[in-house]
Amino acid sequence: MHHEQYIQRCLELSLLGKGRVSPNPMVGAVLVFEGRIIGEGWHKEYGGPHAEVNCLASVKEEDKHLIPHSTMYVSLEPCAHYGKTPPCANRLVQEQVKEVIICNTDPNDKVDGKGINILKQAGIHVTTGILEAEGRWINRRFFSMQERKRPYVILKWAQSADGCIAPLDRSRYQLSTPHSQQLVHKWRTEEDAIMVGYTTALNDDPQLTARLWKGKNPLRIVVDKNLQIPTTHKLYDDEAETWVLNSSKSGREDNVEYVQLDFNENIIPQLLDKLYSADKQSLIVEGGAKLLESFISAGLWDEARVFATEAKLSNGIPAPKLQDGVLAEQTPVGSDVLHLYINKNNPYPFMPGYEL
Ligand SMILES: NC(=O)c1ccc[n+]([C@@H]2O[C@H](COP(=O)([O-])OP(=O)(O)OC[C@H]3O[C@@H](n4cnc5c(N)ncnc54)[C@H](OP(=O)(O)O)[C@@H]3O)[C@@H](O)[C@H]2O)c1
């Protein structure tokens, strides 16, 4: 039971790195001596020290002599390779910690059991699989890249009380409340890429940045097969990087990357391959209906976040219909209700109680 409590704490700590560590996983670590937490740490930013190192660094001077008698709890198998930092497994051996308790093993080819072997060969007792499902849910973006070789895909839209996402003339119409909009901006800081369809980009001229929350802007992606969106549109500004998916042009111009795809084939798998190659762990698709439906019909989505609003739009554009979606949670957000659907084929089962 106490193993679960400490791993739970590791998972909470790991979430503090959300939006800052991709393409690395989020990881938290706790060092425990006889029921007392003497150190805590998490992976704070990409390229920075790992959770175990930050945890050891947090131990007070007067407690340092306790390290060889303590148990390290960590939410992911300690790494075994020299990347931007030296291997954490070696560091734990060097510190002679007594025992290591792990939530998830690391499927990354460079680790994949090697970290555990280093520890075991040094005589350190290792236990794995504590709150494993919770860890897989929290790091679903990372696990998707490692195991499925594609980013985790989140669909997002707002719909009116009568089930529409826009007026029939496709004009811009704000359905959700300011509270929901701010939450969406928070989500933008947490995903690596954001995408809209051609019509939404042309008509709404969205900026697709995280202006209402502190954090990084995601890579912006727009479908513009024939390059018809004026370069005076906001997606071309220098607030963030932009990929323009089109049928004729490739190459980079300032912060805009022209990504040429074969529009005679389904572009969604092609895009996901490109994102995988660019180490982008996740994509949030923000509409419109046609783009969302193309992800749904390809079966290439993992969760959908749908705001049911009080606005009425009789005779508008119908909201997408989710195939294979299971309603997991409903949460009031101001006067809107956020419906979370999980694709029934999503290999990372939803765990209630953790933030999205
Ligand atoms: N309520 C909300 O949450 C929300 C969110 C976003 C947008 N909207 C509203 O939705 C309306 C626009 O929706 P929409 O369905 O008409 O347009 P859309 O999805 O924004 O764009 C559709 C166009 O994008 C291109 N496209 C999309 N998916 C593609 C794919 N898989 N492969 C190739 N091309 C693809 C096609 O362009 P071509 O025809 O040039 O090939 C298609 O006609 C706007 O009124 C906007 O304000 C609402």
Ligand as a Chemical Component Dictionary entry (heavy atoms), coordinates in Angstrom:
data_LIG
# 
_chem_comp.id                   LIG 
_chem_comp.type                 NON-POLYMER 
_chem_comp.pdbx_formal_charge   0 
_chem_comp.three_letter_code    LIG 
# 
loop_
_chem_comp_atom.comp_id 
_chem_comp_atom.atom_id 
_chem_comp_atom.alt_atom_id 
_chem_comp_atom.type_symbol 
_chem_comp_atom.charge 
_chem_comp_atom.model_Cartn_x 
_chem_comp_atom.model_Cartn_y 
_chem_comp_atom.model_Cartn_z 
_chem_comp_atom.pdbx_ordinal 
LIG N1  N1  N 0  -17.174 25.120 -32.902 1  
LIG C1  C1  C 0  -15.891 24.840 -33.045 2  
LIG O1  O1  O 0  -15.254 24.289 -32.145 3  
LIG C2  C2  C 0  -15.205 25.189 -34.318 4  
LIG C3  C3  C 0  -13.820 24.959 -34.422 5  
LIG C4  C4  C 0  -13.194 25.265 -35.623 6  
LIG C5  C5  C 0  -13.933 25.757 -36.681 7  
LIG N2  N2  N 1  -15.264 25.968 -36.551 8  
LIG C6  C6  C 0  -16.043 26.488 -37.655 9  
LIG O2  O2  O 0  -16.119 25.472 -38.635 10 
LIG C7  C7  C 0  -16.345 26.086 -39.889 11 
LIG C8  C8  C 0  -15.446 25.431 -40.925 12 
LIG O3  O3  O 0  -15.638 24.033 -40.900 13 
LIG P1  P1  P 0  -15.540 23.202 -42.213 14 
LIG O4  O4  O 0  -15.888 21.809 -41.867 15 
LIG O5  O5  O -1 -16.327 23.883 -43.253 16 
LIG O6  O6  O 0  -14.040 23.381 -42.645 17 
LIG P2  P2  P 0  -12.579 22.898 -42.154 18 
LIG O7  O7  O 0  -12.634 21.537 -41.584 19 
LIG O8  O8  O 0  -11.960 23.994 -41.363 20 
LIG O9  O9  O 0  -11.825 22.885 -43.537 21 
LIG C9  C9  C 0  -12.269 21.991 -44.508 22 
LIG C10 C10 C 0  -11.350 22.046 -45.689 23 
LIG O10 O10 O 0  -10.025 21.756 -45.268 24 
LIG C11 C11 C 0  -9.447  20.844 -46.163 25 
LIG N3  N3  N 0  -9.331  19.561 -45.466 26 
LIG C12 C12 C 0  -9.800  19.245 -44.240 27 
LIG N4  N4  N 0  -9.492  17.983 -43.933 28 
LIG C13 C13 C 0  -8.822  17.491 -44.992 29 
LIG C14 C14 C 0  -8.248  16.243 -45.277 30 
LIG N5  N5  N 0  -8.297  15.238 -44.383 31 
LIG N6  N6  N 0  -7.662  16.061 -46.465 32 
LIG C15 C15 C 0  -7.609  17.059 -47.351 33 
LIG N7  N7  N 0  -8.116  18.273 -47.147 34 
LIG C16 C16 C 0  -8.730  18.491 -45.976 35 
LIG C17 C17 C 0  -10.384 20.752 -47.340 36 
LIG O11 O11 O 0  -10.027 21.816 -48.194 37 
LIG P3  P3  P 0  -10.267 21.797 -49.795 38 
LIG O12 O12 O 0  -11.721 21.790 -49.930 39 
LIG O13 O13 O 0  -9.556  23.005 -50.265 40 
LIG O14 O14 O 0  -9.629  20.535 -50.301 41 
LIG C18 C18 C 0  -11.719 20.995 -46.698 42 
LIG O15 O15 O 0  -12.689 21.474 -47.578 43 
LIG C19 C19 C 0  -16.047 27.552 -39.722 44 
LIG O16 O16 O 0  -17.279 28.233 -39.657 45 
LIG C20 C20 C 0  -15.398 27.643 -38.364 46 
LIG O17 O17 O 0  -15.675 28.846 -37.707 47 
LIG C21 C21 C 0  -15.905 25.683 -35.387 48 
# 
loop_
_chem_comp_bond.comp_id 
_chem_comp_bond.atom_id_1 
_chem_comp_bond.atom_id_2 
_chem_comp_bond.value_order 
_chem_comp_bond.pdbx_ordinal 
LIG N1  C1  SING 1  
LIG C1  O1  DOUB 2  
LIG C1  C2  SING 3  
LIG C2  C3  SING 4  
LIG C2  C21 DOUB 5  
LIG C3  C4  DOUB 6  
LIG C4  C5  SING 7  
LIG C5  N2  DOUB 8  
LIG N2  C6  SING 9  
LIG N2  C21 SING 10 
LIG C6  O2  SING 11 
LIG C6  C20 SING 12 
LIG O2  C7  SING 13 
LIG C7  C8  SING 14 
LIG C7  C19 SING 15 
LIG C8  O3  SING 16 
LIG O3  P1  SING 17 
LIG P1  O4  DOUB 18 
LIG P1  O5  SING 19 
LIG P1  O6  SING 20 
LIG O6  P2  SING 21 
LIG P2  O7  DOUB 22 
LIG P2  O8  SING 23 
LIG P2  O9  SING 24 
LIG O9  C9  SING 25 
LIG C9  C10 SING 26 
LIG C10 O10 SING 27 
LIG C10 C18 SING 28 
LIG O10 C11 SING 29 
LIG C11 N3  SING 30 
LIG C11 C17 SING 31 
LIG N3  C12 SING 32 
LIG N3  C16 SING 33 
LIG C12 N4  DOUB 34 
LIG N4  C13 SING 35 
LIG C13 C14 SING 36 
LIG C13 C16 DOUB 37 
LIG C14 N5  SING 38 
LIG C14 N6  DOUB 39 
LIG N6  C15 SING 40 
LIG C15 N7  DOUB 41 
LIG N7  C16 SING 42 
LIG C17 O11 SING 43 
LIG C17 C18 SING 44 
LIG O11 P3  SING 45 
LIG P3  O12 DOUB 46 
LIG P3  O13 SING 47 
LIG P3  O14 SING 48 
LIG C18 O15 SING 49 
LIG C19 O16 SING 50 
LIG C19 C20 SING 51 
LIG C20 O17 SING 52 
# 
